[in-house]
């Protein structure tokens, strides 16, 4: 590979901090994700600030806060202007994540790191891309192409292929799931040939899960046991990502008359629940059919 490649981890290495990486290909510099943690650590922002002037484009892999949470701050406070590339569902669900995050914080405390206007301005920068759609970059990025592929895990989740003219591929693939789920197919790993450089993670490498049928049965048993003791159940989950898989599972349980759950009420509670469900209806089935 004749290009000069430089990779810098600004966050998301050696620990469980949100992913945020700098990838330089010759003169062009990508920011790979721009996540933020629940405590809004300014250490992540300071790391980005040190390289802020280098950033030519941002690639987003998932719509949740750990992958794009600092984007409104970068736009509203630091004046970020570069293009941001994401799939259509990341664009929509990412907005839901950030609207819900802002509203939840604003309702309970003084919160001034970003505003809803900053969220809107940040997402106005996003160039929406379909799966397997190749985008040719211009200017400093002339000769570079980027292509997203389905990563599973969340609606819109993407693995990015970055290619320089006539040279080997660079693959950015984190938090992907190769297994088919209720609401999503697995990652399309077979679409990615052996790359020259692979940027990935090993977050769940040592996590041994029980079979899905066993996990589902354990959850159903715990729910029934609690409800029959006149208890209430609160399941804390994200705004517009993994909540869809859990919602589909619970919906199937409640629709099964033999489950014993029909007598109990169930609700999805967050500031944007209606919008999340409506958009998910339009996206999940097409994704399953790809």
C-alpha positions in Angstrom: 0.0 0.0 0.0 1.7 3.2 -1.1 -0.5 5.6 0.8 0.6 6.9 4.2 -1.8 5.7 6.9 -1.8 7.1 10.4 -4.3 5.9 13.1 -4.8 7.7 16.4 -7.2 6.6 19.2 -8.6 9.7 20.8 -11.0 7.5 22.9 -12.1 3.9 22.9 -8.8 2.1 23.4 -7.4 0.2 26.4 -10.7 0.8 28.3 -14.5 1.0 27.7 -14.6 4.6 26.8 -16.7 5.7 23.7 -15.1 5.1 20.3 -13.5 8.1 18.7 -10.5 7.6 16.3 -8.5 9.7 13.9 -7.6 8.0 10.6 -5.3 9.9 8.2 -4.9 8.6 4.6 -2.2 10.7 3.0 -3.5 14.3 3.4 -7.1 13.5 4.3 -8.2 12.9 7.8 -11.3 11.0 9.0 -12.8 11.2 12.4 -14.2 7.7 13.0 -17.2 8.2 15.4 -17.4 10.9 18.0 -18.9 9.2 21.0 -19.5 10.7 24.5 -20.0 9.0 27.8 -22.8 9.4 30.3 -20.8 11.8 32.4 -19.9 14.0 29.4 -16.2 13.7 30.1 -14.4 16.7 28.8 -11.3 14.6 28.4 -12.7 13.2 25.2 -13.5 16.7 23.9 -10.0 17.9 24.8 -8.5 15.0 22.8 -10.6 16.0 19.8 -9.7 19.7 20.2 -6.0 18.9 19.8 -6.7 17.5 16.3 -9.8 19.5 15.4 -8.1 21.5 12.6 -7.2 18.2 10.9 -10.7 16.7 10.6 -11.9 16.6 7.0 -14.9 14.3 7.4 -16.6 12.2 10.0 -17.9 8.6 9.6 -20.6 7.4 12.0 -21.0 3.7 12.7 -24.1 3.6 15.0 -26.8 6.1 16.0 -26.4 6.0 19.8 -24.7 8.4 22.2 -21.5 6.3 22.6 -20.9 6.6 18.9 -22.1 10.2 18.0 -22.9 11.9 21.3 -20.4 14.7 21.1 -21.4 15.8 17.6 -23.8 18.6 18.7 -21.1 19.9 21.0 -18.5 19.9 18.3 -20.9 21.8 16.0 -22.4 24.2 18.5 -19.4 25.0 20.7 -16.4 24.3 18.4 -17.9 25.3 15.0 -17.4 22.0 13.2 -18.3 22.4 9.5 -17.0 19.3 7.8 -19.3 16.7 6.2 -20.6 13.9 8.3 -21.4 10.6 6.6 -24.0 8.2 8.0 -26.7 5.8 6.8 -30.3 7.1 6.7 -31.4 5.2 9.8 -28.4 6.6 11.8 -29.5 10.1 10.7 -33.0 9.6 11.9 -32.4 7.4 15.0 -29.4 9.5 16.0 -31.6 12.5 16.2 -34.0 10.6 18.4 -31.1 9.6 20.7 -29.9 13.2 21.0 -33.4 14.8 21.4 -34.2 12.3 24.2 -30.8 12.9 25.9 -31.2 16.6 25.9 -34.8 16.6 27.1 -34.0 14.1 29.8 -31.1 16.1 31.2 -32.9 19.5 30.7 -35.9 18.2 32.7 -33.8 17.2 35.7 -30.9 19.6 35.9 -29.2 22.6 34.4 -27.8 21.4 31.1 -25.9 23.7 28.8 -23.4 21.6 26.9 -25.6 21.8 23.8 -29.1 22.8 22.8 -31.8 21.3 20.5 -30.7 23.9 17.9 -27.1 22.5 18.1 -28.6 19.0 17.6 -30.4 20.2 14.5 -27.4 22.0 13.1 -25.2 18.9 13.7 -27.6 16.6 11.8 -27.9 19.1 9.0 -24.2 18.3 8.2 -24.9 14.7 7.7 -24.7 13.3 4.2 -27.1 10.3 4.2 -25.8 7.2 2.4 -27.5 3.9 1.6 -25.9 0.5 2.3 -23.4 -0.5 -0.4 -23.5 3.1 -1.9 -20.1 4.3 -2.8 -19.3 7.9 -2.3 -16.4 9.6 -4.1 -14.8 12.3 -2.0 -13.7 15.6 -3.5 -11.1 18.2 -2.9 -8.4 16.9 -0.5 -10.2 13.6 -0.6 -9.9 13.2 -4.4 -9.3 9.5 -5.1 -10.9 8.3 -1.9 -14.1 6.4 -1.8 -16.2 5.4 1.2 -18.9 2.7 1.3 -21.1 1.6 4.3 -22.1 -2.0 4.8 -24.7 -3.4 7.3 -23.2 -4.1 10.7 -26.2 -5.5 12.5 -26.5 -4.6 16.2 -28.6 -1.5 15.6 -30.8 -0.2 12.8 -28.5 1.7 10.4 -25.3 0.3 12.0 -22.5 0.5 9.5 -19.1 -1.0 8.8 -17.2 1.5 6.5 -14.9 0.6 3.7 -12.4 3.3 2.7 -10.6 2.8 -0.6 -7.8 4.8 -2.2 -7.6 4.7 -6.0 -6.4 1.2 -7.1 -5.2 0.3 -3.7 -6.2 -2.0 -0.8 -9.2 -1.4 1.4 -9.3 0.0 4.9 -12.2 -1.4 6.9 -13.7 0.3 10.0 -15.9 -2.3 11.8 -16.8 -2.0 15.4 -19.8 -3.2 17.5 -21.0 -5.3 14.7 -23.2 -8.4 15.2 -22.9 -11.3 12.7 -26.0 -13.1 14.0 -29.5 -12.6 12.6 -31.8 -11.1 15.2 -35.6 -10.5 15.3 -35.4 -7.0 13.9 -32.2 -7.1 11.9 -30.1 -9.3 9.8 -26.5 -9.9 10.9 -23.4 -8.0 9.6 -22.6 -8.7 5.9 -19.0 -9.8 6.6 -19.0 -11.8 3.4 -19.2 -8.5 1.4 -15.8 -7.4 2.7 -12.8 -8.9 1.1 -9.6 -9.3 3.1 -8.6 -5.7 3.8 -5.1 -4.3 4.0 -6.0 -2.6 7.3 -8.8 -3.6 9.7 -9.9 -1.3 12.5 -12.1 -3.3 14.9 -12.8 -4.0 18.6 -12.9 -6.9 20.9 -15.4 -5.5 23.4 -17.4 -8.8 23.8 -14.6 -11.2 22.8 -14.7 -13.0 26.2 -18.4 -12.7 26.7 -20.0 -16.2 26.5 -23.8 -16.0 26.0 -26.4 -18.6 26.6 -28.5 -19.6 23.6 -31.1 -17.0 22.6 -34.0 -19.4 23.5 -32.6 -19.9 27.0 -32.1 -16.1 27.5 -35.7 -15.4 26.3 -37.1 -18.1 28.6 -35.2 -16.7 31.6 -36.5 -13.2 30.9 -40.1 -14.5 30.5 -39.8 -16.4 33.8 -38.5 -13.4 35.7 -41.2 -11.1 34.3 -44.0 -13.6 35.1 -42.7 -14.2 38.6 -42.5 -10.5 39.4 -45.9 -9.6 38.0 -47.7 -12.5 39.8 -46.3 -11.2 43.0 -48.0 -7.8 42.3 -44.6 -6.3 41.4 -43.7 -3.8 38.7 -40.9 -4.1 36.2 -38.7 -1.3 34.8 -36.3 -2.3 32.0 -33.7 0.4 31.4 -32.6 0.4 27.8 -31.5 2.9 25.2 -33.7 5.3 23.2 -33.7 4.0 19.6 -31.2 1.2 19.2 -31.3 -2.1 21.2 -34.7 -1.1 22.5 -36.1 -2.3 19.1 -34.9 -5.8 19.6 -36.2 -5.9 23.2 -39.6 -4.4 22.1 -40.1 -7.0 19.4 -39.3 -9.8 21.9 -41.8 -8.4 24.5 -44.4 -7.8 21.9 -44.2 -11.5 20.8 -44.4 -12.6 24.5 -47.5 -10.4 25.1 -49.2 -11.6 21.9 -48.8 -15.2 22.9 -52.0 -16.0 24.9 -50.3 -19.0 26.5 -47.7 -16.8 28.1 -49.9 -15.5 30.8 -49.0 -11.9 30.1 -52.1 -10.6 28.4 -53.6 -9.4 31.7 -50.8 -7.0 32.3 -50.0 -3.6 30.7 -46.8 -2.7 28.9 -45.5 0.7 27.8 -42.5 2.2 26.1 -41.5 5.4 27.9 -39.1 8.0 26.6 -39.4 11.5 25.2 -39.5 10.4 21.6 -41.1 6.9 21.8 -43.8 7.6 19.2 -41.3 8.9 16.6 -38.9 6.0 17.3 -41.6 3.4 16.7 -43.0 5.1 13.6 -39.6 5.4 11.9 -38.6 1.8 13.0 -41.7 0.5 11.2 -40.6 2.1 7.9 -37.0 0.8 8.3 -36.8 -2.6 9.9 -38.7 -4.6 7.3 -36.7 -3.2 4.3 -33.5 -4.0 6.3 -34.6 -7.6 6.9 -35.3 -8.0 3.2 -31.9 -6.9 2.0 
